[in-house]
Amino acid sequence: MMRKWVLAVLAIVVLAGAGWFASLDRETRGLLATLPTNADVLSWSQPQRDAGFRAMDRMPVLAASRKVAPSDRPLDLPAGRELVIPGIEDYARSQNLAGLVILQDGKVRHERYGLDFDAEGRWTSFSVAKSFTSTLVGAAVKDGSIKSLDDPVSRYIPDLQGSAYDDVSVRQLLMMSSGVAWNEDYEDPNADVARFNVVAPDAGMDATVSYMRKLKRAHPPGTVWHYNTGETNLIGVLVSSATGKPLARYLEEKIWQPAGMAAEATWLLGKTGHEVAGCCLQAATRDFARMGQFVLAGGAGVVPDGWFAAATTKQIDIGRPGRGYGYQWWTYDDGTVAARGIFGQGIFIDPKRRLVIASNANWSRATQGPENEAREAFYRQVQAMIDAEG
């Protein structure tokens, strides 16, 4: 997923320079010596991805980022009874696993790391960030900054007035059902996903808005689901516009602090200085797991009552039996839900079993390899083990 889009987004701001490099600590300088020198993530070799995915906010060829401060009251994750998982070593090896944290009832049942990564490091999220972004919409509704999900998107992004988004609601944007024409073919150099972050924006306008406002309509709003990374970036602009705050700062205020995140995070920026809302949130694996706990707890007063019940329930059909899409969450008909990013990033949440599985990896391919189905089977294996405990 996201070949051309990742290239465009991550090549935006160059930070190279002798003074910058000299200012880094010895560990970071040593790591950077092993990293690729081009910004096309999907052209990197497996060893380059092993090194790069843990350092995307420190790489000279990638974009600038904003920091997200950890909570002064981190959520404790006490050790629970160890879940001894048959075949886990083979699974970790086949997934090229960097980090795995399994929580049940808020306790760590299993935790492991690989690829010389550890609990202190930050791994990039890719599209797992989409689910964080949608949660910030909920926070903005709770705050009153967004009056209703049924408001037109152009109410909060005036530069979209007169475009195909005039008739699109915030809710439809969250569901990826705007009906606006969009090509997300990552192998097509002329696809929207390849072009929208490299086309020069209109003067004084956010780059995402500048591109998206020129798109045409393909379907009536709310009728057809179509995956569109550009629209998640648009959601990020909407939240920032409604709240008057940078997205990373609002994330810090509404999720990182209330959820008790223990480590600093970073969020990569696009060419006009806005966080790339559909991608590129760097965080510790335990903090990705804490996000799952935050969802299970209902959002700790940060989002409206019932927000996650709606956000993590199928709102629209995606053409796959037993699956659906909520508000930037992938849903299962059994009540479980997941956030997903290319190359094996994920947060799986099972409310019935009070189970969270956070994983970071470096799969052999972005989405098309065998690892995805193997991870689905792993989720079911863990669920079966929990059930067997009675």
C-alpha positions in Angstrom: 0.0 0.0 0.0 1.0 3.7 -0.6 4.1 3.4 -2.8 3.7 6.6 -4.7 1.9 8.4 -1.8 4.6 7.4 0.7 7.3 8.7 -1.7 5.6 12.0 -2.1 4.8 12.5 1.6 8.1 11.5 3.0 10.3 13.4 0.5 8.8 16.8 1.3 11.2 18.4 3.8 15.0 17.7 3.6 16.8 18.0 6.9 20.3 17.1 5.8 23.2 19.2 7.0 26.5 18.8 8.9 25.3 20.9 11.8 22.1 18.9 12.2 23.9 15.6 12.0 26.5 16.7 14.6 23.8 17.7 17.0 22.4 14.1 17.3 23.4 11.7 20.0 25.9 8.9 19.3 23.2 6.2 19.1 21.1 8.1 16.5 24.2 8.9 14.4 25.1 5.2 14.4 21.6 4.2 13.4 21.5 6.8 10.6 24.6 5.3 9.1 22.6 2.1 8.3 19.6 3.9 6.8 18.6 4.3 3.1 19.4 7.6 1.4 16.2 7.8 -0.6 12.7 8.6 0.5 10.8 5.9 -1.4 9.9 3.5 1.4 8.7 0.7 -0.9 12.0 0.7 -2.7 14.0 0.0 0.4 15.4 -3.4 1.0 14.3 -5.5 4.0 17.3 -4.5 6.1 16.8 -0.9 5.2 13.2 -1.1 6.3 14.3 -2.8 9.5 16.4 0.2 10.3 14.2 2.9 8.8 10.8 2.1 10.4 12.2 2.8 13.8 13.8 6.1 12.8 11.5 7.9 10.3 11.4 11.0 12.4 15.3 11.1 12.5 16.1 10.5 8.8 17.7 13.2 6.7 15.7 12.2 3.6 12.3 12.3 5.3 9.9 14.9 6.5 10.0 17.1 9.6 7.8 16.1 12.6 6.1 17.5 15.6 6.7 16.0 19.1 3.9 14.6 21.3 4.8 14.7 25.0 4.2 11.7 27.2 1.7 11.7 30.0 2.8 12.8 33.5 0.7 9.9 34.8 1.4 6.9 32.5 -1.1 4.1 32.5 0.4 1.2 34.4 0.4 -2.0 32.5 1.1 -4.6 35.2 2.3 -8.1 34.3 -0.5 -10.7 34.0 -0.2 -14.5 33.8 2.1 -15.2 30.8 0.2 -16.5 27.8 2.3 -19.3 26.4 1.5 -19.3 22.7 2.4 -22.4 20.7 4.4 -21.6 17.6 5.1 -18.1 18.7 8.8 -18.2 17.7 7.9 -19.3 14.1 5.1 -16.7 13.9 7.4 -13.9 15.0 10.1 -14.9 12.6 7.6 -15.2 9.6 6.1 -11.8 10.5 9.5 -10.2 10.8 8.1 -8.9 14.1 9.5 -5.8 15.7 7.1 -5.6 18.6 4.2 -7.5 20.1 2.2 -6.5 23.2 -0.9 -8.5 24.2 -3.1 -7.1 27.0 -6.0 -8.7 28.7 -7.9 -6.8 31.4 -5.2 -4.2 31.1 -2.4 -6.6 32.0 0.4 -7.7 29.9 -0.1 -11.4 28.9 2.7 -11.5 26.4 5.4 -9.1 25.2 8.3 -9.6 22.8 10.5 -7.6 20.5 12.7 -8.4 17.5 14.8 -6.8 14.8 17.0 -5.3 17.6 14.0 -3.1 18.5 12.8 -2.7 22.1 10.1 -1.3 24.4 11.8 2.1 24.4 11.9 2.7 20.7 9.3 4.3 18.4 8.0 2.4 15.3 6.1 4.1 12.6 2.3 3.5 12.3 1.6 4.0 8.6 -2.3 3.9 8.3 -2.8 2.9 12.0 -2.7 6.7 12.4 -6.1 6.9 10.6 -7.8 5.5 13.7 -6.1 8.1 16.0 -7.2 10.9 13.6 -10.8 9.8 13.6 -10.7 9.7 17.4 -9.7 13.4 17.4 -12.9 14.1 15.4 -14.8 12.6 18.4 -12.8 14.8 20.8 -13.7 17.8 18.7 -17.4 16.9 18.7 -17.2 16.5 22.5 -15.5 19.9 22.8 -18.1 21.5 20.6 -15.6 22.5 18.0 -17.4 20.2 15.5 -21.1 20.8 15.9 -22.3 17.6 14.2 -21.0 14.8 12.1 -23.7 15.6 9.6 -22.3 19.1 9.0 -20.8 19.7 5.5 -17.1 19.4 5.4 -16.8 22.8 3.8 -18.2 24.4 7.0 -14.9 23.7 8.6 -12.7 23.9 5.5 -14.0 27.0 3.6 -11.6 26.5 0.8 -13.6 23.4 -0.2 -16.7 25.5 -0.9 -17.8 25.1 -4.5 -16.1 21.7 -4.8 -17.4 18.2 -4.9 -17.1 18.2 -1.1 -19.9 20.8 -0.7 -22.4 18.0 -0.3 -20.2 15.7 1.8 -20.7 15.4 5.5 -18.0 14.9 8.2 -19.5 11.5 8.8 -19.2 10.4 5.2 -15.6 11.5 5.1 -15.0 9.4 8.2 -16.6 6.4 6.5 -14.6 6.9 3.2 -17.9 7.3 1.4 -17.6 10.8 0.0 -18.3 9.6 -3.5 -15.6 11.9 -4.8 -13.5 10.4 -7.6 -10.1 9.1 -6.4 -7.5 6.7 -7.8 -5.5 4.9 -5.1 -3.6 2.6 -7.4 -0.1 2.6 -5.9 1.5 1.3 -9.1 0.1 4.1 -11.3 2.3 7.1 -11.4 -0.6 9.2 -12.5 -2.9 8.1 -9.7 -4.3 10.7 -7.3 -2.4 9.0 -4.5 0.9 9.5 -6.4 0.2 13.2 -7.3 -1.7 14.9 -4.5 1.4 15.6 -2.4 3.7 16.6 -5.2 1.5 19.0 -7.2 2.2 22.6 -6.2 -0.6 23.9 -4.0 -2.5 27.0 -4.7 -0.9 30.0 -3.0 -1.7 30.3 0.7 -3.7 27.0 0.8 -3.0 23.7 2.5 -1.6 21.2 0.0 -4.2 18.6 0.7 -7.1 21.0 0.4 -5.6 22.5 -2.8 -5.6 19.1 -4.5 -8.8 17.6 -3.2 -11.0 20.6 -4.0 -10.3 20.0 -7.7 -11.6 16.4 -7.8 -14.9 15.4 -9.5 -17.8 13.4 -8.2 -18.2 9.7 -9.0 -21.1 8.6 -6.8 -23.7 10.2 -4.5 -22.3 10.9 -1.0 -22.7 8.0 1.4 -23.4 5.3 -1.1 -20.1 3.7 -2.0 -17.1 2.9 0.1 -13.8 3.7 -1.5 -10.4 3.8 0.4 -8.9 7.2 0.1 -5.8 8.2 2.0 -6.1 11.8 0.8 -9.4 12.1 2.7 -7.9 11.1 6.0 -5.3 13.9 5.5 -8.3 16.1 4.8 -9.9 15.0 8.1 -6.7 16.1 9.9 -7.0 19.5 8.3 -10.7 19.6 9.3 -9.8 18.9 13.0 -7.0 21.5 13.1 -9.3 24.1 11.4 -12.2 23.4 13.8 -10.1 23.4 17.0 -7.5 26.0 16.0 -4.7 23.6 17.1 -2.0 21.6 15.4 -3.0 18.0 15.1 0.0 16.7 17.2 -0.9 19.2 20.0 -4.5 18.1 19.9 -3.4 14.5 20.0 -1.3 15.2 23.0 -4.2 16.9 24.8 -7.0 14.5 23.9 -5.3 11.1 23.6 -1.7 11.0 24.7 -2.3 12.6 28.1 -5.7 11.1 29.0 -4.7 7.6 27.8 -1.6 7.7 29.9 0.9 7.2 27.1 4.3 6.6 28.6 6.7 7.7 25.8 7.1 10.6 23.5 5.6 10.3 20.0 6.2 12.2 16.8 4.0 12.9 13.8 5.5 13.6 10.4 4.5 16.8 8.6 3.5 17.4 5.0 4.8 20.0 2.5 2.8 22.9 3.9 3.6 22.0 7.5 0.4 20.0 8.5 0.6 16.6 10.1 0.1 13.7 7.6 -3.1 12.6 9.3 -3.4 9.3 7.3 0.1 8.1 8.2 3.3 8.4 10.0 2.7 8.6 13.8 5.8 7.2 15.5 5.2 5.6 18.9 6.2 2.9 21.3 4.5 -0.5 20.9 3.2 -0.3 24.5 1.6 3.0 23.7 -0.2 1.6 20.6 -1.5 -1.0 23.1 -2.6 1.7 25.5 -4.6 3.2 22.6 -6.5 -0.1 22.6 -7.2 0.2 26.3 -8.4 3.8 25.8 -10.9 2.5 23.3 -12.0 -0.3 25.6 -12.5 2.2 28.4 -14.8 4.3 26.1 -12.5 7.3 25.7 -12.3 8.4 29.3 -14.6 11.4 28.8 -12.6 12.7 25.9 -15.2 11.6 23.2 -19.0 11.7 23.4 -20.8 8.8 25.1 -21.1 6.0 22.6 -18.5 7.4 20.2 -16.4 4.2 20.0 -19.6 2.0 19.8 -20.3 3.8 16.6 -16.8 4.4 15.3 -15.8 0.7 15.7 -19.1 -0.7 14.2 -19.6 -1.4 10.5 -21.0 1.8 9.1 -20.6 0.8 5.5 -20.1 -2.4 3.5 -16.7 -3.0 1.9 -17.6 -6.0 -0.2 -15.9 -8.6 2.1 -18.1 -11.1 4.1 -17.8 -10.5 7.8 -16.0 -7.2 7.4 -16.8 -3.6 7.2 -15.6 -0.1 7.9 -16.5 2.3 10.7 -15.0 5.7 11.3 -11.5 5.0 10.0 -11.5 1.6 11.8 -11.7 -1.8 10.1 -14.6 -3.8 11.6 -15.5 -7.5 12.0 -19.0 -8.7 12.4 -18.1 -10.5 15.6 -17.6 -7.1 17.4 -13.8 -6.9 17.1 -12.1 -4.1 15.4 -8.6 -3.2 14.1 -6.4 -0.3 13.0 -4.1 -1.3 10.2 -1.0 0.0 8.5 1.2 -1.4 5.7 4.1 -3.8 6.5 2.3 -5.2 9.5 1.4 -2.4 11.9 -1.8 -3.0 13.8 -4.0 -2.7 16.9 -6.6 -5.4 17.3 -9.3 -4.9 19.9 -11.7 -7.5 21.2 -14.2 -5.9 23.7 -15.8 -9.3 24.6 -12.5 -10.7 25.8 -11.1 -7.3 27.0 -8.2 -8.1 24.7 -5.8 -5.8 22.9 -3.0 -7.0 20.5 -0.6 -4.3 19.3 2.0 -5.3 16.7 4.7 -3.7 14.7 6.5 -5.6 12.0 8.4 -5.4 8.7 6.5 -7.7 6.3 8.0 -8.9 3.0 5.5 -6.8 1.1 3.3 -3.8 2.1 0.0 -5.6 1.9 0.1 -8.5 -0.6 2.3 -11.0 1.1 1.2 -14.0 3.2 1.7 -12.2 6.5 -1.7 -10.6 6.7 -3.7 -13.8 6.7 -1.2 -15.3 9.1 -1.8 -12.4 11.5 -5.6 -12.8 11.2 -5.1 -16.5 12.2 -2.9 -15.4 15.1 -5.6 -13.1 16.4 -8.0 -16.1 16.3 -5.5 -18.3 18.0 -5.1 -15.9 20.9 -8.8 -15.5 21.2 -9.2 -19.3 21.4 -6.5 -19.5 24.1 -8.3 -16.9 26.2 -11.6 -18.8 25.8 -10.0 -22.0 26.9 -8.9 -20.4 30.1 -12.6 -20.2 31.1 
